[in-house]
């Protein structure tokens, strides 16, 4: 969990340090552009640098 002061004006991709399992960030951006959403698994580090497996659902709405 992050505190509000830690995330203000921070781009999500750098804040979450997400590594997509089946795609790179450019591919995910294209999927979102084409379909309006992305859903898949990834690896993410929390603020204590612990690695977590996450299910991602990103949409434009």
C-alpha distance matrix in Angstrom:
0.0 3.8 6.9 9.7 12.0 10.2 10.6 13.9 16.7 14.9 16.1 13.7 15.5 15.1 11.4 10.5 13.5 14.7 18.0 19.9 22.0 25.1 25.0 24.3 22.6 26.0 27.0 23.8 24.7 28.2 27.3 25.3 28.3 30.7 29.1 26.6 23.8 22.4 21.4 20.9 19.1 17.3 15.7 12.3 11.0 7.5 7.4 9.7 11.9 11.9 13.4 12.5 15.0 13.9 16.1 16.1 17.8 18.4 21.0 22.8 23.1
3.8 0.0 3.8 6.5 8.4 6.5 7.1 10.5 13.4 11.8 13.7 12.0 14.2 13.3 9.6 9.9 13.0 14.9 18.5 20.6 23.2 26.2 25.5 24.3 22.2 25.4 26.8 23.8 24.1 27.8 27.4 25.1 27.7 30.6 29.3 26.5 24.1 23.1 22.6 22.4 20.8 18.8 17.1 13.5 11.9 8.6 7.1 10.2 12.4 13.5 15.2 14.8 17.3 16.1 18.2 17.5 18.9 18.8 21.1 22.4 22.8
6.9 3.8 0.0 3.8 5.5 5.4 6.9 9.2 12.7 12.2 14.8 13.9 16.6 15.5 11.8 13.0 16.1 18.2 21.9 24.0 26.8 29.6 28.7 27.3 24.9 27.9 29.5 26.5 26.3 30.1 29.8 27.3 29.6 32.6 31.4 28.4 26.3 25.7 25.5 25.7 24.3 22.4 20.8 17.2 15.5 12.2 10.1 12.9 15.5 16.9 18.8 18.6 21.1 19.7 21.6 20.7 21.6 21.1 23.0 23.8 23.9
9.7 6.5 3.8 0.0 3.8 5.4 5.5 6.3 10.1 10.5 13.3 13.0 16.2 15.4 12.0 13.8 17.1 19.1 22.8 24.7 27.7 30.2 28.9 27.4 24.6 27.2 29.0 25.9 25.3 29.0 28.9 26.1 28.1 31.2 30.2 26.9 25.3 25.2 25.5 26.1 25.3 23.5 22.4 18.9 17.6 14.8 12.9 16.1 18.3 19.9 21.4 20.9 23.1 21.2 22.6 21.1 21.5 20.4 21.7 21.9 21.9
12.0 8.4 5.5 3.8 0.0 3.8 5.6 5.7 9.2 10.0 13.5 14.0 17.0 15.4 12.3 14.9 17.6 20.2 23.9 26.1 29.3 31.8 30.3 28.4 25.4 28.0 30.2 27.4 26.6 30.3 30.7 27.9 29.7 33.1 32.4 29.2 27.7 27.5 28.0 28.5 27.5 25.3 23.9 20.2 18.5 15.8 13.2 16.2 18.4 20.6 22.4 22.6 25.0 23.6 25.2 23.6 24.2 22.9 24.3 24.3 24.6
10.2 6.5 5.4 5.4 3.8 0.0 3.8 6.1 8.9 8.1 11.3 11.6 14.1 12.1 9.0 11.6 14.1 16.8 20.5 22.9 26.1 28.7 27.2 25.2 22.5 25.3 27.5 24.9 24.4 28.2 28.6 26.1 28.1 31.4 30.8 27.9 26.1 25.4 25.8 25.9 24.7 22.2 20.5 16.8 15.0 12.5 9.8 13.1 14.8 17.3 19.0 19.4 22.0 20.8 22.8 21.3 22.4 21.1 23.0 23.4 24.2
10.6 7.1 6.9 5.5 5.6 3.8 0.0 3.8 6.3 5.3 8.2 8.4 11.4 10.2 7.2 9.9 12.7 15.0 18.7 20.8 24.1 26.4 24.8 22.8 19.9 22.4 24.6 21.8 21.0 24.8 25.2 22.6 24.5 27.8 27.2 24.2 22.6 22.2 22.9 23.4 22.6 20.3 19.3 15.7 14.7 12.7 11.0 14.7 15.9 17.9 19.0 18.9 20.9 19.2 20.7 18.7 19.4 17.8 19.5 19.6 20.5
13.9 10.5 9.2 6.3 5.7 6.1 3.8 0.0 3.8 5.5 8.7 10.0 13.3 12.3 10.1 13.0 15.8 17.9 21.6 23.4 26.9 28.8 26.9 24.8 21.5 23.5 25.9 23.2 21.9 25.5 26.2 23.3 24.6 28.2 27.8 24.6 23.6 23.7 24.8 25.7 25.3 23.3 22.5 19.2 18.3 16.5 14.8 18.4 19.5 21.7 22.7 22.6 24.4 22.4 23.5 21.1 21.3 19.2 20.2 19.6 20.3
16.7 13.4 12.7 10.1 9.2 8.9 6.3 3.8 0.0 3.8 6.6 9.2 12.1 11.1 10.1 13.4 15.5 17.6 20.9 22.7 26.4 28.0 25.5 23.1 19.6 21.3 23.9 21.6 19.8 23.3 24.5 21.7 22.6 26.3 26.4 23.3 22.7 22.9 24.5 25.5 25.4 23.3 22.8 19.7 19.2 18.1 16.6 20.2 20.7 23.1 23.6 23.7 25.2 23.3 24.1 21.4 21.4 18.8 19.6 18.6 19.8
14.9 11.8 12.2 10.5 10.0 8.1 5.3 5.5 3.8 0.0 3.8 6.2 8.7 7.4 6.4 9.8 11.7 14.0 17.3 19.2 22.9 24.7 22.4 19.9 16.6 18.6 21.2 19.0 17.6 21.3 22.4 20.0 21.3 24.8 24.9 22.1 21.0 20.7 22.1 22.7 22.3 19.9 19.2 16.1 15.7 14.9 13.7 17.4 17.4 19.8 20.1 20.4 21.9 20.2 21.3 18.7 19.3 16.9 18.3 17.9 19.6
16.1 13.7 14.8 13.3 13.5 11.3 8.2 8.7 6.6 3.8 0.0 3.8 5.7 5.7 6.2 8.8 10.3 11.8 14.8 16.4 20.1 21.5 19.0 16.5 13.0 14.9 17.5 15.3 13.9 17.6 18.7 16.4 17.7 21.3 21.5 18.9 17.9 17.4 19.2 19.8 19.7 17.5 17.4 14.8 15.1 15.2 14.9 18.4 17.8 19.9 19.5 19.4 20.4 18.5 19.2 16.3 16.8 14.1 15.6 15.2 17.5
13.7 12.0 13.9 13.0 14.0 11.6 8.4 10.0 9.2 6.2 3.8 0.0 3.8 5.5 5.0 6.0 8.3 9.1 12.4 13.7 17.3 18.9 16.8 14.9 11.7 14.2 16.2 13.4 12.7 16.5 17.0 14.7 16.7 20.0 19.7 17.2 15.5 14.7 15.9 16.5 16.3 14.3 14.3 11.8 12.7 12.8 13.2 16.8 16.1 17.5 16.8 16.3 17.0 14.8 15.5 12.7 13.3 11.1 13.1 13.6 15.8
15.5 14.2 16.6 16.2 17.0 14.1 11.4 13.3 12.1 8.7 5.7 3.8 0.0 3.8 5.6 5.6 6.0 6.4 9.2 10.7 14.5 16.0 13.8 11.5 8.5 11.4 13.5 11.2 11.0 14.8 15.5 14.0 16.1 19.1 19.1 17.2 15.4 13.8 15.1 15.0 14.6 12.1 12.1 10.1 11.4 12.6 13.6 16.7 15.1 16.6 15.3 15.1 15.6 13.9 14.8 12.1 13.4 11.5 13.9 14.9 17.6
15.1 13.3 15.5 15.4 15.4 12.1 10.2 12.3 11.1 7.4 5.7 5.5 3.8 0.0 3.8 5.6 5.2 7.7 10.4 13.0 16.5 18.5 16.3 13.6 11.0 13.8 16.3 14.6 14.3 18.0 19.0 17.7 19.5 22.6 22.9 21.0 19.2 17.6 18.6 18.1 17.1 14.2 13.1 10.6 10.6 11.6 11.7 14.7 13.2 15.4 14.8 15.5 16.8 15.8 17.4 15.2 16.8 15.1 17.6 18.4 20.9
11.4 9.6 11.8 12.0 12.3 9.0 7.2 10.1 10.1 6.4 6.2 5.0 5.6 3.8 0.0 3.8 5.7 8.3 11.8 14.3 17.7 20.1 18.4 16.3 13.8 16.8 18.9 16.6 16.5 20.3 20.8 19.0 21.2 24.3 24.0 21.8 19.7 18.2 18.8 18.4 17.2 14.4 13.1 9.9 9.3 9.1 8.8 12.3 11.7 13.8 13.8 14.2 15.9 14.7 16.5 14.6 16.3 15.0 17.6 18.5 20.5
10.5 9.9 13.0 13.8 14.9 11.6 9.9 13.0 13.4 9.8 8.8 6.0 5.6 5.6 3.8 0.0 3.8 5.3 9.1 11.4 14.5 17.2 16.0 14.5 12.5 16.0 17.5 14.9 15.7 19.3 19.2 17.8 20.5 23.2 22.5 20.6 18.0 16.0 16.0 15.2 13.7 10.9 9.6 6.3 6.6 7.1 8.4 11.5 10.4 11.5 10.8 10.7 12.1 11.0 13.0 11.5 13.7 13.1 16.2 17.8 19.8
13.5 13.0 16.1 17.1 17.6 14.1 12.7 15.8 15.5 11.7 10.3 8.3 6.0 5.2 5.7 3.8 0.0 3.8 6.6 9.8 12.8 15.5 14.3 12.4 11.0 14.6 16.2 14.3 15.4 18.9 19.1 18.4 20.9 23.5 23.2 21.8 19.2 16.8 16.8 15.4 13.5 10.1 8.3 5.7 6.0 8.2 9.6 11.9 9.6 11.0 9.8 10.6 12.0 11.8 14.0 12.8 15.4 14.9 18.1 19.8 22.3
14.7 14.9 18.2 19.1 20.2 16.8 15.0 17.9 17.6 14.0 11.8 9.1 6.4 7.7 8.3 5.3 3.8 0.0 3.8 6.3 9.4 12.0 11.1 9.9 9.0 12.8 13.6 11.5 13.3 16.5 16.2 15.8 18.7 20.8 20.3 19.2 16.4 13.6 13.3 11.6 9.8 6.5 5.7 4.5 7.0 9.6 12.1 14.2 11.8 12.0 9.8 9.5 9.7 9.0 10.8 9.6 12.5 12.3 15.8 18.0 20.5
18.0 18.5 21.9 22.8 23.9 20.5 18.7 21.6 20.9 17.3 14.8 12.4 9.2 10.4 11.8 9.1 6.6 3.8 0.0 3.8 6.4 9.1 8.5 7.5 8.1 11.8 12.1 10.8 13.3 15.9 15.6 16.1 19.0 20.6 20.3 19.9 17.0 13.8 13.3 10.9 8.9 5.5 5.1 6.3 9.0 12.3 15.0 16.4 13.5 13.3 10.3 10.4 9.7 9.9 11.4 10.6 13.7 13.9 17.3 19.7 22.5
19.9 20.6 24.0 24.7 26.1 22.9 20.8 23.4 22.7 19.2 16.4 13.7 10.7 13.0 14.3 11.4 9.8 6.3 3.8 0.0 3.8 5.8 5.4 6.0 7.3 10.6 9.8 8.3 11.6 13.6 12.7 13.7 16.7 17.8 17.3 17.4 14.4 10.8 10.2 7.7 6.4 4.3 6.4 8.6 12.0 15.0 18.0 19.6 16.8 16.2 12.8 11.9 10.0 9.5 9.8 8.8 11.6 12.0 15.4 18.0 20.9
22.0 23.2 26.8 27.7 29.3 26.1 24.1 26.9 26.4 22.9 20.1 17.3 14.5 16.5 17.7 14.5 12.8 9.4 6.4 3.8 0.0 3.8 6.0 8.1 10.5 13.2 11.6 10.8 14.4 15.7 14.3 15.9 19.0 19.4 18.7 19.3 16.2 12.4 10.9 7.5 5.7 4.8 7.0 10.4 13.7 16.9 20.1 21.2 18.2 17.0 13.3 12.2 9.5 9.8 10.0 10.3 13.2 14.4 17.7 20.7 23.3
25.1 26.2 29.6 30.2 31.8 28.7 26.4 28.8 28.0 24.7 21.5 18.9 16.0 18.5 20.1 17.2 15.5 12.0 9.1 5.8 3.8 0.0 3.8 7.2 10.1 11.9 9.4 9.4 13.1 13.6 12.1 14.4 17.2 17.0 16.6 17.9 15.1 11.5 10.6 7.8 7.7 8.0 10.7 13.8 17.3 20.3 23.5 24.8 21.8 20.7 17.1 15.9 13.1 12.8 12.1 11.7 13.8 14.7 17.4 20.2 23.1
25.0 25.5 28.7 28.9 30.3 27.2 24.8 26.9 25.5 22.4 19.0 16.8 13.8 16.3 18.4 16.0 14.3 11.1 8.5 5.4 6.0 3.8 0.0 3.8 6.7 8.0 5.8 6.3 9.8 10.4 9.8 12.1 14.4 14.7 15.0 16.1 13.8 10.5 10.8 9.0 9.6 9.2 11.7 14.0 17.3 20.4 23.1 24.8 21.9 21.4 18.1 17.2 14.9 14.2 13.5 12.1 13.7 13.6 16.0 18.3 21.5
24.3 24.3 27.3 27.4 28.4 25.2 22.8 24.8 23.1 19.9 16.5 14.9 11.5 13.6 16.3 14.5 12.4 9.9 7.5 6.0 8.1 7.2 3.8 0.0 3.8 5.6 5.4 6.3 8.8 10.1 10.7 12.5 14.4 15.5 16.3 16.9 15.0 12.1 13.1 11.7 11.8 10.3 12.0 13.6 16.4 19.4 21.7 23.6 20.6 20.8 17.8 17.5 16.0 15.4 15.3 13.4 15.1 14.2 16.6 18.3 21.8
22.6 22.2 24.9 24.6 25.4 22.5 19.9 21.5 19.6 16.6 13.0 11.7 8.5 11.0 13.8 12.5 11.0 9.0 8.1 7.3 10.5 10.1 6.7 3.8 0.0 3.8 5.4 5.0 6.2 8.7 9.8 10.5 12.2 14.2 15.1 15.0 13.3 11.0 12.8 12.3 12.8 11.1 12.7 13.3 15.9 18.5 20.4 22.8 20.2 20.8 18.2 17.8 16.7 15.5 15.3 12.6 13.8 12.1 14.3 15.5 19.1
26.0 25.4 27.9 27.2 28.0 25.3 22.4 23.5 21.3 18.6 14.9 14.2 11.4 13.8 16.8 16.0 14.6 12.8 11.8 10.6 13.2 11.9 8.0 5.6 3.8 0.0 3.8 5.4 5.1 6.3 8.7 9.9 10.5 12.4 14.2 14.5 13.7 12.1 14.5 14.5 15.7 14.6 16.4 17.1 19.6 22.2 24.0 26.4 23.8 24.6 21.9 21.6 20.3 18.9 18.3 15.5 16.0 13.9 15.2 15.8 19.6
27.0 26.8 29.5 29.0 30.2 27.5 24.6 25.9 23.9 21.2 17.5 16.2 13.5 16.3 18.9 17.5 16.2 13.6 12.1 9.8 11.6 9.4 5.8 5.4 5.4 3.8 0.0 3.8 5.4 5.1 6.2 8.6 9.7 10.5 12.0 13.1 12.0 10.0 12.2 12.2 13.9 13.6 16.1 17.5 20.6 23.2 25.4 27.7 25.1 25.3 22.3 21.5 19.5 18.1 16.9 14.3 14.6 13.1 14.4 15.5 19.1
23.8 23.8 26.5 25.9 27.4 24.9 21.8 23.2 21.6 19.0 15.3 13.4 11.2 14.6 16.6 14.9 14.3 11.5 10.8 8.3 10.8 9.4 6.3 6.3 5.0 5.4 3.8 0.0 3.8 5.4 5.0 6.2 8.5 9.8 10.3 10.6 8.9 6.7 9.2 9.7 11.6 11.5 14.3 15.3 18.5 20.7 23.1 25.6 23.3 23.3 20.4 19.2 17.3 15.3 13.9 10.9 11.0 9.3 10.9 12.4 15.9
24.7 24.1 26.3 25.3 26.6 24.4 21.0 21.9 19.8 17.6 13.9 12.7 11.0 14.3 16.5 15.7 15.4 13.3 13.3 11.6 14.4 13.1 9.8 8.8 6.2 5.1 5.4 3.8 0.0 3.8 5.5 5.1 6.1 8.6 10.0 9.6 9.1 8.4 11.7 13.0 15.0 14.7 17.1 17.4 20.3 22.2 24.0 26.9 24.8 25.3 22.8 21.7 20.2 18.0 16.6 13.2 12.6 9.9 10.5 10.8 14.5
28.2 27.8 30.1 29.0 30.3 28.2 24.8 25.5 23.3 21.3 17.6 16.5 14.8 18.0 20.3 19.3 18.9 16.5 15.9 13.6 15.7 13.6 10.4 10.1 8.7 6.3 5.1 5.4 3.8 0.0 3.8 5.4 4.9 6.1 8.4 9.4 9.7 9.4 12.7 14.2 16.7 16.9 19.6 20.5 23.6 25.7 27.7 30.4 28.2 28.5 25.7 24.6 22.6 20.5 18.7 15.5 14.6 12.2 12.1 12.3 15.9
27.3 27.4 29.8 28.9 30.7 28.6 25.2 26.2 24.5 22.4 18.7 17.0 15.5 19.0 20.8 19.2 19.1 16.2 15.6 12.7 14.3 12.1 9.8 10.7 9.8 8.7 6.2 5.0 5.5 3.8 0.0 3.8 5.4 5.1 5.8 7.3 6.9 6.3 9.5 11.3 14.3 15.3 18.5 19.7 23.1 25.1 27.5 30.1 28.0 27.8 24.9 23.2 20.8 18.5 16.2 13.2 12.0 10.2 10.2 11.2 14.5
25.3 25.1 27.3 26.1 27.9 26.1 22.6 23.3 21.7 20.0 16.4 14.7 14.0 17.7 19.0 17.8 18.4 15.8 16.1 13.7 15.9 14.4 12.1 12.5 10.5 9.9 8.6 6.2 5.1 5.4 3.8 0.0 3.8 5.5 5.3 4.6 4.6 5.6 9.4 11.9 14.9 15.7 18.8 19.3 22.4 23.9 26.1 29.0 27.3 27.3 24.7 22.9 20.9 18.1 15.7 12.3 10.4 7.7 6.9 7.4 10.9
28.3 27.7 29.6 28.1 29.7 28.1 24.5 24.6 22.6 21.3 17.7 16.7 16.1 19.5 21.2 20.5 20.9 18.7 19.0 16.7 19.0 17.2 14.4 14.4 12.2 10.5 9.7 8.5 6.1 4.9 5.4 3.8 0.0 3.8 5.9 5.6 7.7 9.3 13.1 15.6 18.6 19.2 22.1 22.5 25.5 27.0 28.8 31.9 30.2 30.5 28.0 26.4 24.5 21.8 19.5 16.1 14.0 11.1 9.6 8.6 12.0
30.7 30.6 32.6 31.2 33.1 31.4 27.8 28.2 26.3 24.8 21.3 20.0 19.1 22.6 24.3 23.2 23.5 20.8 20.6 17.8 19.4 17.0 14.7 15.5 14.2 12.4 10.5 9.8 8.6 6.1 5.1 5.5 3.8 0.0 3.8 6.0 8.1 9.7 13.1 15.6 19.0 20.2 23.4 24.3 27.6 29.3 31.5 34.4 32.5 32.4 29.7 27.8 25.5 22.8 20.2 17.1 15.0 12.8 11.2 10.9 13.7
29.1 29.3 31.4 30.2 32.4 30.8 27.2 27.8 26.4 24.9 21.5 19.7 19.1 22.9 24.0 22.5 23.2 20.3 20.3 17.3 18.7 16.6 15.0 16.3 15.1 14.2 12.0 10.3 10.0 8.4 5.8 5.3 5.9 3.8 0.0 3.8 5.4 7.6 10.6 13.6 17.2 19.0 22.4 23.3 26.7 28.2 30.6 33.4 31.8 31.3 28.6 26.3 23.8 20.9 17.9 14.9 12.4 10.7 8.9 9.4 11.6
26.6 26.5 28.4 26.9 29.2 27.9 24.2 24.6 23.3 22.1 18.9 17.2 17.2 21.0 21.8 20.6 21.8 19.2 19.9 17.4 19.3 17.9 16.1 16.9 15.0 14.5 13.1 10.6 9.6 9.4 7.3 4.6 5.6 6.0 3.8 0.0 3.8 7.3 10.5 13.9 17.3 18.7 21.8 22.2 25.4 26.4 28.5 31.6 30.3 30.1 27.6 25.4 23.2 20.0 17.2 13.9 10.9 8.5 5.8 5.6 8.0
23.8 24.1 26.3 25.3 27.7 26.1 22.6 23.6 22.7 21.0 17.9 15.5 15.4 19.2 19.7 18.0 19.2 16.4 17.0 14.4 16.2 15.1 13.8 15.0 13.3 13.7 12.0 8.9 9.1 9.7 6.9 4.6 7.7 8.1 5.4 3.8 0.0 3.8 6.8 10.3 13.6 15.2 18.4 19.0 22.3 23.3 25.7 28.6 27.3 26.8 24.2 21.8 19.6 16.3 13.4 10.2 7.2 5.4 4.0 6.3 8.7
22.4 23.1 25.7 25.2 27.5 25.4 22.2 23.7 22.9 20.7 17.4 14.7 13.8 17.6 18.2 16.0 16.8 13.6 13.8 10.8 12.4 11.5 10.5 12.1 11.0 12.1 10.0 6.7 8.4 9.4 6.3 5.6 9.3 9.7 7.6 7.3 3.8 0.0 3.8 6.8 10.0 11.7 15.1 16.0 19.5 21.0 23.7 26.3 24.7 23.9 21.1 18.8 16.3 13.3 10.5 7.5 5.7 5.1 6.3 9.3 11.8
21.4 22.6 25.5 25.5 28.0 25.8 22.9 24.8 24.5 22.1 19.2 15.9 15.1 18.6 18.8 16.0 16.8 13.3 13.3 10.2 10.9 10.6 10.8 13.1 12.8 14.5 12.2 9.2 11.7 12.7 9.5 9.4 13.1 13.1 10.6 10.5 6.8 3.8 0.0 3.8 7.3 9.8 13.4 14.7 18.4 19.8 22.9 25.1 23.5 22.3 19.3 16.6 13.7 10.7 7.5 5.4 4.5 6.4 8.6 12.2 14.0
20.9 22.4 25.7 26.1 28.5 25.9 23.4 25.7 25.5 22.7 19.8 16.5 15.0 18.1 18.4 15.2 15.4 11.6 10.9 7.7 7.5 7.8 9.0 11.7 12.3 14.5 12.2 9.7 13.0 14.2 11.3 11.9 15.6 15.6 13.6 13.9 10.3 6.8 3.8 0.0 3.8 6.8 10.5 12.6 16.4 18.3 21.6 23.4 21.4 19.9 16.6 14.0 10.8 8.5 5.8 5.2 6.8 9.1 12.0 15.5 17.5
19.1 20.8 24.3 25.3 27.5 24.7 22.6 25.3 25.4 22.3 19.7 16.3 14.6 17.1 17.2 13.7 13.5 9.8 8.9 6.4 5.7 7.7 9.6 11.8 12.8 15.7 13.9 11.6 15.0 16.7 14.3 14.9 18.6 19.0 17.2 17.3 13.6 10.0 7.3 3.8 0.0 3.7 7.2 9.8 13.5 15.6 19.2 20.5 18.4 16.5 13.1 10.6 7.2 5.7 4.6 5.7 8.8 11.2 14.6 18.1 20.1
17.3 18.8 22.4 23.5 25.3 22.2 20.3 23.3 23.3 19.9 17.5 14.3 12.1 14.2 14.4 10.9 10.1 6.5 5.5 4.3 4.8 8.0 9.2 10.3 11.1 14.6 13.6 11.5 14.7 16.9 15.3 15.7 19.2 20.2 19.0 18.7 15.2 11.7 9.8 6.8 3.7 0.0 3.8 6.5 10.2 12.8 16.2 17.5 15.1 13.7 10.2 8.4 5.9 5.4 6.4 6.9 10.5 12.1 15.7 18.9 21.1
15.7 17.1 20.8 22.4 23.9 20.5 19.3 22.5 22.8 19.2 17.4 14.3 12.1 13.1 13.1 9.6 8.3 5.7 5.1 6.4 7.0 10.7 11.7 12.0 12.7 16.4 16.1 14.3 17.1 19.6 18.5 18.8 22.1 23.4 22.4 21.8 18.4 15.1 13.4 10.5 7.2 3.8 0.0 3.8 7.0 10.0 13.4 14.3 11.6 10.1 6.6 5.6 4.7 6.0 8.8 9.6 13.3 14.7 18.5 21.4 23.6
12.3 13.5 17.2 18.9 20.2 16.8 15.7 19.2 19.7 16.1 14.8 11.8 10.1 10.6 9.9 6.3 5.7 4.5 6.3 8.6 10.4 13.8 14.0 13.6 13.3 17.1 17.5 15.3 17.4 20.5 19.7 19.3 22.5 24.3 23.3 22.2 19.0 16.0 14.7 12.6 9.8 6.5 3.8 0.0 3.8 6.5 9.8 11.2 8.9 8.1 5.6 5.2 6.4 6.8 9.9 10.1 13.6 14.5 18.2 20.8 22.8
11.0 11.9 15.5 17.6 18.5 15.0 14.7 18.3 19.2 15.7 15.1 12.7 11.4 10.6 9.3 6.6 6.0 7.0 9.0 12.0 13.7 17.3 17.3 16.4 15.9 19.6 20.6 18.5 20.3 23.6 23.1 22.4 25.5 27.6 26.7 25.4 22.3 19.5 18.4 16.4 13.5 10.2 7.0 3.8 0.0 3.8 6.7 7.5 5.1 5.2 4.5 6.0 8.8 9.9 13.3 13.6 16.8 17.5 21.1 23.4 25.3
7.5 8.6 12.2 14.8 15.8 12.5 12.7 16.5 18.1 14.9 15.2 12.8 12.6 11.6 9.1 7.1 8.2 9.6 12.3 15.0 16.9 20.3 20.4 19.4 18.5 22.2 23.2 20.7 22.2 25.7 25.1 23.9 27.0 29.3 28.2 26.4 23.3 21.0 19.8 18.3 15.6 12.8 10.0 6.5 3.8 0.0 3.8 5.3 5.2 5.4 6.7 7.3 10.6 11.0 14.3 14.6 17.5 18.2 21.6 23.8 25.1
7.4 7.1 10.1 12.9 13.2 9.8 11.0 14.8 16.6 13.7 14.9 13.2 13.6 11.7 8.8 8.4 9.6 12.1 15.0 18.0 20.1 23.5 23.1 21.7 20.4 24.0 25.4 23.1 24.0 27.7 27.5 26.1 28.8 31.5 30.6 28.5 25.7 23.7 22.9 21.6 19.2 16.2 13.4 9.8 6.7 3.8 0.0 3.8 5.4 7.5 9.8 11.0 14.4 14.7 17.8 17.8 20.3 20.5 23.6 25.4 26.7
9.7 10.2 12.9 16.1 16.2 13.1 14.7 18.4 20.2 17.4 18.4 16.8 16.7 14.7 12.3 11.5 11.9 14.2 16.4 19.6 21.2 24.8 24.8 23.6 22.8 26.4 27.7 25.6 26.9 30.4 30.1 29.0 31.9 34.4 33.4 31.6 28.6 26.3 25.1 23.4 20.5 17.5 14.3 11.2 7.5 5.3 3.8 0.0 3.8 5.6 9.0 11.0 14.7 15.9 19.4 20.0 22.9 23.5 26.8 28.7 30.1
11.9 12.4 15.5 18.3 18.4 14.8 15.9 19.5 20.7 17.4 17.8 16.1 15.1 13.2 11.7 10.4 9.6 11.8 13.5 16.8 18.2 21.8 21.9 20.6 20.2 23.8 25.1 23.3 24.8 28.2 28.0 27.3 30.2 32.5 31.8 30.3 27.3 24.7 23.5 21.4 18.4 15.1 11.6 8.9 5.1 5.2 5.4 3.8 0.0 3.8 6.4 9.3 12.9 14.5 18.1 18.6 21.8 22.4 25.9 28.0 29.7
11.9 13.5 16.9 19.9 20.6 17.3 17.9 21.7 23.1 19.8 19.9 17.5 16.6 15.4 13.8 11.5 11.0 12.0 13.3 16.2 17.0 20.7 21.4 20.8 20.8 24.6 25.3 23.3 25.3 28.5 27.8 27.3 30.5 32.4 31.3 30.1 26.8 23.9 22.3 19.9 16.5 13.7 10.1 8.1 5.2 5.4 7.5 5.6 3.8 0.0 3.8 6.4 10.2 12.3 16.1 17.4 20.8 22.0 25.6 28.1 29.7
13.4 15.2 18.8 21.4 22.4 19.0 19.0 22.7 23.6 20.1 19.5 16.8 15.3 14.8 13.8 10.8 9.8 9.8 10.3 12.8 13.3 17.1 18.1 17.8 18.2 21.9 22.3 20.4 22.8 25.7 24.9 24.7 28.0 29.7 28.6 27.6 24.2 21.1 19.3 16.6 13.1 10.2 6.6 5.6 4.5 6.7 9.8 9.0 6.4 3.8 0.0 3.8 7.0 9.6 13.3 14.8 18.4 19.8 23.5 26.3 28.1
12.5 14.8 18.6 20.9 22.6 19.4 18.9 22.6 23.7 20.4 19.4 16.3 15.1 15.5 14.2 10.7 10.6 9.5 10.4 11.9 12.2 15.9 17.2 17.5 17.8 21.6 21.5 19.2 21.7 24.6 23.2 22.9 26.4 27.8 26.3 25.4 21.8 18.8 16.6 14.0 10.6 8.4 5.6 5.2 6.0 7.3 11.0 11.0 9.3 6.4 3.8 0.0 3.8 6.2 9.9 11.9 15.5 17.4 21.1 24.1 25.6
15.0 17.3 21.1 23.1 25.0 22.0 20.9 24.4 25.2 21.9 20.4 17.0 15.6 16.8 15.9 12.1 12.0 9.7 9.7 10.0 9.5 13.1 14.9 16.0 16.7 20.3 19.5 17.3 20.2 22.6 20.8 20.9 24.5 25.5 23.8 23.2 19.6 16.3 13.7 10.8 7.2 5.9 4.7 6.4 8.8 10.6 14.4 14.7 12.9 10.2 7.0 3.8 0.0 3.8 7.1 9.6 13.3 15.7 19.4 22.7 24.3
13.9 16.1 19.7 21.2 23.6 20.8 19.2 22.4 23.3 20.2 18.5 14.8 13.9 15.8 14.7 11.0 11.8 9.0 9.9 9.5 9.8 12.8 14.2 15.4 15.5 18.9 18.1 15.3 18.0 20.5 18.5 18.1 21.8 22.8 20.9 20.0 16.3 13.3 10.7 8.5 5.7 5.4 6.0 6.8 9.9 11.0 14.7 15.9 14.5 12.3 9.6 6.2 3.8 0.0 3.8 6.2 9.7 12.2 15.9 19.2 20.6
16.1 18.2 21.6 22.6 25.2 22.8 20.7 23.5 24.1 21.3 19.2 15.5 14.8 17.4 16.5 13.0 14.0 10.8 11.4 9.8 10.0 12.1 13.5 15.3 15.3 18.3 16.9 13.9 16.6 18.7 16.2 15.7 19.5 20.2 17.9 17.2 13.4 10.5 7.5 5.8 4.6 6.4 8.8 9.9 13.3 14.3 17.8 19.4 18.1 16.1 13.3 9.9 7.1 3.8 0.0 3.8 6.8 10.0 13.3 17.0 18.2
16.1 17.5 20.7 21.1 23.6 21.3 18.7 21.1 21.4 18.7 16.3 12.7 12.1 15.2 14.6 11.5 12.8 9.6 10.6 8.8 10.3 11.7 12.1 13.4 12.6 15.5 14.3 10.9 13.2 15.5 13.2 12.3 16.1 17.1 14.9 13.9 10.2 7.5 5.4 5.2 5.7 6.9 9.6 10.1 13.6 14.6 17.8 20.0 18.6 17.4 14.8 11.9 9.6 6.2 3.8 0.0 3.8 6.3 9.9 13.4 14.9
17.8 18.9 21.6 21.5 24.2 22.4 19.4 21.3 21.4 19.3 16.8 13.3 13.4 16.8 16.3 13.7 15.4 12.5 13.7 11.6 13.2 13.8 13.7 15.1 13.8 16.0 14.6 11.0 12.6 14.6 12.0 10.4 14.0 15.0 12.4 10.9 7.2 5.7 4.5 6.8 8.8 10.5 13.3 13.6 16.8 17.5 20.3 22.9 21.8 20.8 18.4 15.5 13.3 9.7 6.8 3.8 0.0 3.8 6.6 10.3 11.5
18.4 18.8 21.1 20.4 22.9 21.1 17.8 19.2 18.8 16.9 14.1 11.1 11.5 15.1 15.0 13.1 14.9 12.3 13.9 12.0 14.4 14.7 13.6 14.2 12.1 13.9 13.1 9.3 9.9 12.2 10.2 7.7 11.1 12.8 10.7 8.5 5.4 5.1 6.4 9.1 11.2 12.1 14.7 14.5 17.5 18.2 20.5 23.5 22.4 22.0 19.8 17.4 15.7 12.2 10.0 6.3 3.8 0.0 3.8 7.1 9.1
21.0 21.1 23.0 21.7 24.3 23.0 19.5 20.2 19.6 18.3 15.6 13.1 13.9 17.6 17.6 16.2 18.1 15.8 17.3 15.4 17.7 17.4 16.0 16.6 14.3 15.2 14.4 10.9 10.5 12.1 10.2 6.9 9.6 11.2 8.9 5.8 4.0 6.3 8.6 12.0 14.6 15.7 18.5 18.2 21.1 21.6 23.6 26.8 25.9 25.6 23.5 21.1 19.4 15.9 13.3 9.9 6.6 3.8 0.0 3.8 5.7
22.8 22.4 23.8 21.9 24.3 23.4 19.6 19.6 18.6 17.9 15.2 13.6 14.9 18.4 18.5 17.8 19.8 18.0 19.7 18.0 20.7 20.2 18.3 18.3 15.5 15.8 15.5 12.4 10.8 12.3 11.2 7.4 8.6 10.9 9.4 5.6 6.3 9.3 12.2 15.5 18.1 18.9 21.4 20.8 23.4 23.8 25.4 28.7 28.0 28.1 26.3 24.1 22.7 19.2 17.0 13.4 10.3 7.1 3.8 0.0 3.8
23.1 22.8 23.9 21.9 24.6 24.2 20.5 20.3 19.8 19.6 17.5 15.8 17.6 20.9 20.5 19.8 22.3 20.5 22.5 20.9 23.3 23.1 21.5 21.8 19.1 19.6 19.1 15.9 14.5 15.9 14.5 10.9 12.0 13.7 11.6 8.0 8.7 11.8 14.0 17.5 20.1 21.1 23.6 22.8 25.3 25.1 26.7 30.1 29.7 29.7 28.1 25.6 24.3 20.6 18.2 14.9 11.5 9.1 5.7 3.8 0.0
